[in-house]
Amino acid sequence: MTKTNFSFKLILGLLVMFSCQTTSIEKKSNIEIKDPLPSWNDGSSKSSIINFVQSSTDSLSSTFVPVEDRIAVFDNDGTLWSEQPMYFQLAFALDQIAKLAPEHPEWYNTEPFKSVLNNDLIAVMKQGEGALLQIIMASHGGMTAGDFEGRVKEWMRTAKHPKFNRPYTDLVFQPMLEVLAYLRENEFKTFIVSGGGIGFMRPVTNQLYGIPAEQVVGSMMKVEYDQDEKIINRYPELSFIDDKSGKPVGIYNFIGKKPIAAFGNSDGDLQMLEWTSTKPNSFMMYVHHTDDKREWAYDSLSSIGKLKEGLRVAGKLGWTVADMKRDWKVVYPFELED
């Protein structure tokens, strides 16, 4: 072989090799990378979630979190579904008072039940927290656990939200469903830690969020086991309030591990986020309700989901604050159908 032919074949071989590599690179570049949070607008909130998950699951990273420690906790009301114009559990309680009234004729002349039966919600609210507690106790106790669960499921199936004329179960937040799914895809275990009642949440959390009943921590009524009837009875008495400082206690008692990530929307979640923040490389996020068109806009002046001190602390410590109006392409799953 002459030197000229050898050089020609060498050049030709290099050209073929380069062509193959280029084609391979082009094919790789055409592979679409899946967006784990498609309902989030690009920005600092979305980036902070993704960066946290990536750094926590990278075994070569100094911030790597072993699978057994990947615990993420979520408030429910205002964080995973809406909470206006009243907590959904309160709407359920008011409806139950009307259904139970025939068994309690004294309610028609006794406050706060009289105002409830007259559909005078303003009068009910003026009577304060004590009146609301009476309504919750009367509508949530004095029955078996099975009976109460059935009532919750029936209400969730049939009751409609006054603003949207849709089932309350339609008012879960699509962007937060994506966060839950993204975390679970990366071997995080997701829990609900809410001030709401566990008996009210547990019948539907698996259907709505993919969170099974045993991963729900909430406020609790007094319950006892009836040895003769082999049933659990509910009594009109609170045994645990899972709100504010009760949230870290609930996590400690029922989960048994400090979370690496915590999500909330109100000052009632602040202690849960603060406790989580004491764990190295942890992630804390507030959902800030800023969208008065698609949902509601409220924070420091709201009697429901008040967020004032939490915003101050989040700003000071650099926690993520997801601005609903700015950060979310859609709020509810049904918007994707339009």
N, C-alpha and C positions, 0 to 999 in steps of 0.2 A: 504494500500500500504506500502510495506516495504521501509525502508530507502534506501536500495540498488537499488530497482526498481525506486524509485523517482530520485535518482542521475543519474541513467542510462538514464531515459527519459529526464532529464534536459540537460545532455551532448548532447544527440541526437538532441534535439531541437535547442541547440546552434549551432551545426554543420550544421543543415539544414538552419538556419538563415544566418550563415556565408557564406554558399554555394550560397544562393540566392543573398546576397549582392555582393559576388565576381563576379557572373555572370552578375549582373547589372553594376558593374564597368567595366567589360570587354566589355560589349556592348557599354557603353558610350565611352570607349577609342577607339572603332572601328569606331566611328562617325568621318567622315573626316571633318576637319575645312576648310572652303573655303578660299583660298588665294585671297584677294581682288585685288592684284597687281601681277598676274601670269607672266607678261612679264618683271618684275623687278628681277634682281639678289638680293639675300639676302645681306644686307650690311647696312651701316649707312643711305644712302639716303632713301631706302625703309622703314627702321625702323622709320625714322623721320616723314615720311608722316603718317604711321599707328599710331604712338604714338600721333601725333597731333590730328588726327581724334578721336581716342579713348578718349583722355583727354578732348577734346572739347565737346563730346557728353555724358560724364559720369556725370549724375546729382549730384553725390556725390563728384565730384572733384572740387577743388578750381578754376580750369581753365575751368569749364563748360561754354559753350556759348549758350545762348538761340537761338532757331531756327530762330527767326526773325533777328538775328545778324550774322547768318552764311552766309556771303557773301565772295565768292572766285572769284578773277579776274585773267584772263589769257591773256597775250599777244598772238598774233596769229603767225606772221611770225617768224619762228625759234623756237617757243615754242610749238605750236600745229601742225604745218606742216613745211616742209623744206622751205628754202629761197634762196638757191643757184641754179645755178650760178648767178641768179638775182631774185629779188622779183617777185613772181608770178603775181602780179598786173602790174608790168612793162612789163612782157612778154605779158600779155593781151593787154596793151596799144600799144605795138609795132605791134601786129597783127591787132589791130583795125585801126591803121594808114594806113596799107596796104589796108584794106577793104574800108576805107573812102576816099582814095586817088582819085578815079574817080570823086568824088564830089568836089575835091579841086585840080585842075590842077596846081595851083601855087606852091604846095608842091614839085613838081618834080625839082624845081629850087631854093628852099628855105630851108636853114638849120634851125633846125636839121632834118626836114622831108626828105630832099633829101638823107641824109645818111641812114635813116631808110629804105627808099624805095630801096636803093642800098644794103640793108642787111649788111651795114658796121657799126656794133655795136661798134667797137673800136673808129671810128670817132665820133659816137654819145657820147660815154662816155668821150672823150677828151673835149667835149664842155661844160662839167660841169653840175652842178645841175640846172642851168637856162634852159638848153636845155631839160633836163628830165622833168622839170615842164611844159614846153611848150607842150611836147608830152602828158603828163597826161591831161592837160587842153583840148587839142584838141580832145582827144579820149574819154574823160569822160563828156564833156559838150556839149551844143548845141543840146540837145535832151530831150525828155520826160523821166521821171523817169521809166515809164513802158518800153520804148524802151531800155533804158540802162540795166535794169534788164534782159530783154530778151537776149541781147547781152552777158551778163555775163553768163547766164545759158547755152547758146549755146556753148560758148568758153569752159566752164568747162566740157561740155559733149564731146567735140571733140578734144580739144588741147592735145598734148602729150608732156611730159617733155623730153628734149633732152638727158638726161643721161639714164633714165630708159625706155623710149619709152612707158610710161604708162600715163593715164590721171593724171593731176596735183592733182585731188581729191584723188588719191591713195596714195599720199605722206603725209598723216597725220601720226602722231606718235602713234603707238599702246600703248606704256606705258602711254602716256598722256591721251589717251581715257579712260584707266583704272582708272586714277586718277580722271577724270571728273565723271565717273560712280560711283566710290567709294564715292566721296563727295556727290553726289546727293542721293545715297542710305542712307546717314546719314543726309539728310535734309539740305544740303548746297545748296544755289542758286549760279549757276555758270554764270559768265559774261565774254565776250571777251572785252578787252580794248586794242586796237591796233592802231598803226600809219597808218595802211591801211585804205582805204576808206570804209565807212559803206555801200555805194551802191554796192561795189564789194564783200563784205563779206556776207551781210545779205541774199542774195539769196541762199546761200549754207550752212550756219552754222548749221542750224537745221538738215539737212541731214548728215553732216559730224561729228558733235560733240554733237548733241542733245541740242544745245543752240539756242533758238528761236530768231528771228530778233530783238525783243524788248529788248533783253539782250546783244546787241552788241553796243559797243561804239567805234567810230573811227573818222578818219579825215573826213571832210565834204566839199562838194562843195556848192556853193550858189544855193539855190532852191527857187522857187516862185510858188505860186498857180495862175493858169490862171482861172479867174472867168468865162470867156465866154466858154472856152473849158472844164472846170471842170477837169483839169489835173495839175500835178506837172511838172514844167520845170526845167531842170538842166542847169546851166550856167558855163562857163569856168573860174571860180573864186573860190578860197578856202575861206571858211568861218570859219573853225576851224581845227587846226593841233593837233591831239591827240598823241603827242610824247613828251618824256622827261617831262618837267614840265607841259605840257598839259595833261598828263594822270591823275594826281590827280584832275586837274580842270574838266576833262571830267567825272571822277567818281563822283565828288561832284555835277556837274550839272545834270547828267543823271541817276545816281543810287541813290544818295542822302544819302548814308551811307558809312562810312569808312570800307574797307574790313577787314576781319580777316585773310585772306590768299591771297598771291599774287605770281604769277609765271611769269617769264620772261626769256630772254636769252641774252639780250644786254644792253649796257649802256643807250640805249633809254628807258629802263624799270626801271632804277635805282630809279628815283624819285617816281614812283609808289610803289616800294618795300620799300623805305625809309618811305614814308607816312604811309603805312600799318604797318610798324614796330613800329610806335608810339602807336599802340593799344596794350593793355596788352595781353599776351599769343598768339600773332599772329605768323603766319608761312610765311616765305619767301623762295622761291626756284628759283635758276637759272638752266636752262638747258645749260650745257657746251658741245659744239660740238667738240668731240675729236676722232670721228671715220671716218677716211678717206677711209675706205673700204666699209662700208655699207651706209655711208652718206657723210659728209665732216668734216674735222678738221680745225677749225679756231677760232680765238678770237681777240686778241689785234691788229693784223695787218690787219684785214679784213675791207674792205670798206662797206661790207654788214654784219649786225649783229655784229658790233664791240663790244667786251667784254673785257674791261681793268679795268676801275675804278670800275665797278660792282663786278668783282672778288676780287679786293682789299677790298672793303667794306664788301663783303660777308665773306671773311676770317677773317676780324677784328671783325665782329659782330656775327659770328657763324651761319650764314644762311646756309641752305642746298644748296649744289651745286651738281646736278646730272650729273655725268660723263657718257656721252652716251656710250662710248666704254666699260666702266667697269660695269655700272649699268643696262644696257638694254639688255635683252636676244634677243629681236628682235627690229627693228626700225619701220618697216611698217607692216600693217595688212597682206599684201600679202605674207610676209615671212612665216606666219602661214600656208599658203596653200602649201608651197613647201615640 
